[in-house]
């Protein structure tokens, strides 16, 4: 019998849990989005945004963001949650202007696969971006990425978004 179960501690006082190897997860997400793009092309963006909506609806109660009135606070709470669940090593969310946000992630577990997808002119998963964009909907807001994500040499990835009211 082969066992490769490895447990990692959570926060103090919590039981350990089994975790997925980050390289495996990155490869799996890369392969999924590669395959989706092969099948439906640019319509892959519809999947990216829908996945964010589904995840947001599943976690919003658990992380205490229902009823929070400040969209920036919601984004910061989502960022903290992404760090706590091990999606990223660290994350910072900045208000650049009243209608502009920048966020910088350190070592998100999908960074290598996302970078490859972008280099291959395919649609990357944008897991955290799609989640945060979904959260903005509760404020009748939308965001649009300004340019492409910037992959920095130290493992950080930076994105800038323009915020606007959703009149639809």
N, C-alpha and C positions, 0 to 999 in steps of 0.2 A: 504494500500500500504506500502510495506516494502522498506525502502531506507537505504543503508549502504554505500553510496558514501562518500568517504573521499578524500579531495584534499590536496596535499602537494606542497609547493612553490618550484619553480626551482631556477635558479640564479636570482640575482637582476634584476628587470625590466621585467622578463618573467611571463607569466600567470601561474596559478597553473594547475595541471593535476591530473587525477585520477590515483592512484597507486595500484598495487596488493600487498596484504599482503605477506610479505616474507615467512612466514611459509606455507601458501597455495602454493606459487610458488615452494618452496622446495619440498613439498609433491607431487605436480603435476609432476615435473620433475623426481623425484624418481619413481613415478608410471609409467611414460612413458618409462623410461629406463629399469625398471624392466620388463615391458611387452614386450618390444622389445627383451630383452635378452631371455625371455621365448620362444619367437617365432623364433629367428634366432641365438641365442648363440653368439659366439665370432665374428660373422659378424657384431655385434652391433658397433664394432670399425669403420667400414666403414661409419656408420651413424654419429658417433661422428665427424670424420674428414670432412665429407661432409657438415654437419651443420656449422662447422667453416668456410668453404669456402663460403657458401651461405651468412652467416652473414657478413663476411669480404667484399664480393663484394657489398653488400647492403650499407655498412657504410663508405667505404674507402674515397669516395668523400666528404661526410658530415663532416668527422673529419680531413680532410686536410692531408692525408698521401700519396696521389698519387704524385709521383715525388720526394718524400723524398729519398735521396740516402743512408742514413745510416740505416741499419736494426735495430740497437739498438734504434735509435730515433723513428722509427716506433713502436717498442714494447712499448716504454715509452708513446707515444701518445695514443696507444690503452689502456694502463693501465689507463691513465688519463680519457679516455672516459668511461671505465668500472666503474670507481669511480663516474664520473659525472652522469651516468644514474642510479646509485643506485644498481649496481650488487654487489659491495663490499664497505665496510666501508673505507678501505685504501689499497693501493698496492704499492710495491716497486719492481723495476726491477734492478738487479745488473749484471754487467759483471764480472764474476768470473775469467775468462781467455778469451783469444781472441776467443776461440771456445766453451765457456761455459757460460750459463746464469742461474741465479737463480732468481726466483721471489717469493715474499712473499705477500700473500693476508690476510687482516684482515676481518673476518666475511663475506665471500661470501655467498649470500643468499641460495646457494644450498649445503652448507657444510655438514649439517646433513644427507641429502639424499645421497650425494656422499660417505660419510664415510660408511653409511649402505650398499650401493651397493658394495663397495670394500670389506667390511667385509663378505658379502654374496658371494664373488668371482664372481661378475657380473661386467659389464662394466659401469663405471661412465660417466656422461655427459661431463666432462672436457670442459665446455663452454668457459672459457677464454683461456685455453691452445690451444684448436682447432682453435680459432680465431687467436691467435698469430702464430701458426704453418702455418695457411693459408697465413698470411701476409709475412712470410719468403719466400714463393714461388716466390714473385715478384723479389727476389734477387737470384733466382736459389739456394735457400738454403732449407735445411730440418733440423729438430731437432728431437732428440730422448730423451725421458725422462730417467733420470738416477735414477733408483729405483722407488719406489712408492711415492706419495705425503706424506709429513709429516704433520700430524694434531697435532698442538702444543696446550698445555693446555690453552693458553690465547685466543684461537679462531683463531689464524693465521694458514694458510696452506702454506707450502713451497714446491716448486718444483725446480728441477735442470734439465737443458737440455744440451745435447751435440749438437753443431751445426756442420753441414757439408755441403759441396757443393753437389747439386743434379745433378748428371751426367746422369740422365735418359732422 
